[in-house]
């Protein structure tokens, strides 16, 4: 195609100034379907065979990239739809499991009396209790005494009409007797304007809590050292 025959405009003028008098278009095909085209040009009507071969390979690779981008966008839309479904979950356990089984956080559902009605495999791994062990049992069975105090305080705040923070930290007692820290993000499950349950996601933050404790201990130790040096009239120095 001749660039001089294109409608005049900034794009055409830029092509001509760069020495592109002729151009051609290589189709971008994917699984036998045309999804676009790749154009390139030069000063003459004839294009070297190797240049066309390179353009064809680039067009093939771009078709794959575009296809992957479209698939990713479809996946993102599907994920957004699933997240929307989570907010409107009903009584069906299979609907919960469909969305939550592949989520890294440990998801669990409790009724208004604080008894487990559902938990994902990740929650089972986190606590060491199976869903059969948990179903119908109070949340307190997986809490340390300190964790139960936190839960009681949140429950009392709710009964008093106060909004408890949706995100909080607490300590769990695993089936094997070990303890872990988790960050919990909870929300009401509402149906026909009524709260019918609580849905929560728990994330293991034990390592973070240990790191914070170690940092606080280190800061306290260095503070004591500097205070001692100050009392002795010494000052730290570096080279």
Secondary structure by P-SEA (a helix, b strand, c coil): cccccccccaaaaaaaaaccccbbbbbbccccccccccccccccccccaaaaaaaaaaaaaaaaaaaaaaaaaaaaaaaaaaaaaaaaccccaaaaaacccccccbbbbbccccccccccaaaaaaccccccccccccccccccaaaaaaaaaaaaaaaacccccccccbbbbccccbbbbbbbbbbbbccccccccccbbbbbaaaaaaaaaaaaaaaaaaaaaaaaaaaaccccccc
